[in-house]
Amino acid sequence: MEFLLLGPVEVRSGSGHLQLASQRQRALLAALLLAPGAVVAPHRLIEVIWGETAPPSAAANLRTHVAQLRRQLATLDGGARRIHARAGGYLVEVRPGELDTERFEHLAAAGRRALLAGDDESAAATLGRALALWRGHPLGNLATTTAVEGEAQRLVDARLAAVEHHCRARLNLGACAEVAAELHRLVADHPLHERLWALLMLALAAAGQPAAALDAYDTITSRLAGDLGAEPGPDLREAQLAVLRHQVAAAPSPLRPAQLPRAAAGFRGRRTELLALDRLLPGGDGPRLGVVVGTAGVGKSDLATQWAHRVRDRFPDGQLYADLRRSARPGPVLARFLRALGVPARQIPEDVDEAAALYRSVLAAKSVLCVLDDALDPGQVRPLLPAAPDCVVLVTSRNRLDGLVALDGAQRVSLDVLDAADAAAVLAAAIGSGRAAREPAATAELAETCARLPIALRITGAQLRHRSGRRIADHLADLRAHGVLDSLTTDGETSAVRGAYDLSYAALDTATRRTFRLLGLVPGPDTTSAAVTALTGAPAATTARHLERLALAHLVQEHAPGRYRLHELLRQYAAERADLECDEEERDTATRALLEHYLVHTGAAAGLLYPDLLRQNAPQRRVFGSEQAARTWLDDEVPNLVAAIRHAHAHRYHRTAWQLVDALRGHSMTAWLAESPELARIGLAAADATGEAELRAAAHNNLAATSALRYDFEPAVTHFRAALRLYRELRFRRGVVGVLENLATLHLFTGDLDRAGTLFAEAATLDPERNPVCRRNVGILHEHRGRLAEATAMHKALATDTRCPDDLLLLARVVARAGDYGTARSIAQEAAELARHINDRCTEAYAFAVLSRVHAGTGHTARAVRLAEEALEAARGIGDTGAEIAGHAALAVSRLAGGRHEQALLSGHHALRLARRAGVRFDECEALITIGHAHRAAGAPEQAGHYLGAALELAKTHGYHGLAAVAGGA
């Protein structure tokens, strides 16, 4: 299959061609292909498809377009699924060589490398193949939006760069007249593109037309002055000088310093950062001052040196370099730079201001690149800044250097650790690609263990390189056993990484150092200012100042507004400092305070969002101003809460571990957390460790409910019975009622309606005022028994009181079952919208399934199929078996309504298989009825009778009177 963006957006497969008649389908495909293999957020897709005129229904329409495009691509690709839903959006699967933009970028980069290496013949051929991929204006058949224009311009700029390199390579090969003719056409299309005009001048001069070359110079300088009021840039001036030098003798070359240190071997990645630095170059649109900042060992100096070597030919008057950590005062650096520029030592002033003025004067007419490595503050840097427009200064620092950015207009490039692929590439470069390829999993794990930090990767790579017979997996095991920081040594004794961190840590004030080392106690992946305030016991304003200082020093990263994290090696270093400098009491006090912060906030959120859920001795404080604020906090903090529960359990804070599990229980079930079973087991172990019967009962109840939600009914029954026994021993009426209702619900879904009814009745005698969850399940019991009027009344009363998406969904389902499709549709639509608003993907999936059945019942079968597919996609995304059964069942009904009998049978059997595996008899009976109807519609009465007979027998056995009537009357 071929995906084509370099021209009109197209998809081809062999002789096949995907007809994308819809503008929005083409825009959706293009938006996904512009980020191949990456998750693209819905808001970005909407920007590309609709631009600034997106309708309110854009998000819902987007899901429809995704489903349609997925089917079209699957049809062209033999049924393969190319578009996948992921957390945070969608991604398109693109295989190597399928996407023309990737092929172009690969060839263009290879051609540029060949050109820089002096292989003009290879460069010309490779760049020619790259340019041959273009079929017209990129994204040419898309509607114009700001996002589309921006992406198209980016591609056009990349093509122009490739054209320029192609012309240079051919010019070097002697094709002067041919290149000149092509450049004449290009400058007509791009009349203010200075580099193309400069190339044209060089081509004309090389072809023996120096007068024409100088005429071209006059033409572009006149245009620049007339259209932009601008002077010619360095490319044009250099081209003019080159032409003139063919006519006059060259002047003697001035002294040309070349002070750049050697570029480190094995440099990989940082493509985005290198491109950002290219904006500093003369002729670009950026400033002439750049700062590369980041934590110790992240590769700031490597990046600066690599970039400087790549662009040094753009600076004919040389390159200057200074390590400012070794030369903290600017005076000695200025003296050294001036001597390198040819100023006699006796003429260099001792006064720093006078030396800086002389330095600026010497560089006034020069083009020099200056790299200032490891600066401490802006005061070190400012005297070393030239004023010349053709000089560029690149500074590296562990600090953010906000002053240079705010006052001197510097462009800041912030470095984080490498991504996984680039980190593995650094290791492969160090130890050999073949060796890394033989142990890919161990190589990837080693990169992660080194926190993907360049200095750590290079050190561990060097250690492996010198032990060529050693397995990577064995080296990784030793690294973990002996401690990563202790193992990353360059001389067998000194830890290079720890030494780098020591310098940054020592530069902090005493109070900020304490905050940093206590951050090593945080168990989760990130933290907030409020959590750190609890951890340190300092006032909130003090905590905010400390975090800002740590961020300035790149010892923490503010990766999202108000959220801070340390990469893994910094976390280990912080924990190490805490162990060395904090006594056990201080560490314990800080940890307990942080866990209490999590407990108070989780409990407050649970009290707002899940008030009917039975909880034990829950602390009740008002923390959140609204349900949405509580829900957002829980969504953001789930990884930290899971880590806190694991940490509390491992360190024997048993009561706190149980309380956190109990407080998180409602969100864990609603959000369908993957960690829910593990947390429930931790909760039971922690409760058992306390020896308190009330906690143990609640923990058994929680683990039972968690198991039941995942259709693991046997252990659910065991733990419900254990909880019931303990609550009865405690004479805790509310606990007994809650477990009876939970057991009743379990029997309801496994098909024992009589037992469910008995347990609901027993609970009602103890608590006549049933809670909403119990009333909801009693409504489902009425529905399963075929008592639709009672079920409707129950769900309608609940929905009126709560406007909860669960209650609206159940009401819509019963109303649809009764045949009132118009009412059911509006109620189900409201349920879906409310569920989406609170990020309840499970209820939203069920609502889509109900809406699908409604549309099938009213003859809108195409819409019904789309909704059922959306229900399935949502269900698979969260891993809810019940929602997946509902999606398959709705798809079967929709396909049957549309006359697609074979496909209806396929979907029906999917629903039947899942229902039987899960042990949910009502869904099994419904699936049997749908399959029977599909066989009958397909003209297979014998098979229809078989399935309908099985459905009737099952319905009678379990008391599904409504389904029995349907199966028997079919």
Secondary structure, DSSP 8 states (H G I E B T S, - for coil): -EEE-SSS-EEEETTEE-----HHHHHHHHHHHTSTTS-B-HHHHHHHHHGGG--TTHHHHHHHHHHHHHHHHHHHTTT---EEEETTEEEE---TT-BHHHHHHHHHHHHHHHHHTT-HHHHHHHHHHHHHT--SSTTTTS---HHHHHHHHHHHHHHHHHHHHHHHHHHHTT-HHHHHHHHHHHHHHSTT-HHHHHHHHHHHHHTT-HHHHHHHHHHHHHHIIIII-----HHHHHHHHHHHHTTS---------B------TT----HHHHHHHHTTSTTSSS-SEEEEE-STTSSHHHHHHHHHHHHGGG-TT-EEEEETTT--SHHHHHHHHHHHTT--GGGS-SSHHHHHHHHHHHTTT---EEEEEEE-SHHHHGGG----TT-EEEEEESS--HHHHHHH--EEEE-----HHHHHHHHHHHH-HHHHHHSHHHHHHHHHHTTT-HHHHHHHHHHHHTSTTS-HHHHHHHHHHH-HHHH-BSSSS-BHHHHHHHHHHHTS-HHHHHHHHHHTT--SS-EEHHHHHHHH---HHHHHHHHHHHHHTTSSEEEETTEEE--HHHHHHHHHHHHHHS-HHHHHHHHHHHHHHHHHHHHHHHHHH-TTS--SS-------SSHHHHHHHHHHHHHHHHHHHHHHHHTT-HHHHHHHHHHHHHHHHHTT-TTHHHHHHHHHHHHHHHT-HHHHHHHHHHHHHHHHHTT-HHHHHHHHHHHHHHHHHHT-HHHHHHHHHHHHHHHHHHT-HHHHHHHHHHHHHH-SS--HHHHHHHHHHHHHTT-HHHHHHHHHHHHHHH--HHHHHHHHHHHHHTT-HHHHHHHHHHHHHHHHHTT-HHHHHHHHHHHHHHHHHTT-HHHHHHHHHHHHHHHHHHT-HHHHHHHHHHHHHHHHHTT-HHHHHHHHHHHHHHHHHHT-HHHHHHHHHHHHHHHHHTT-HHHHHHHHHHHHHHHHHHT-HHHHHHHHH-
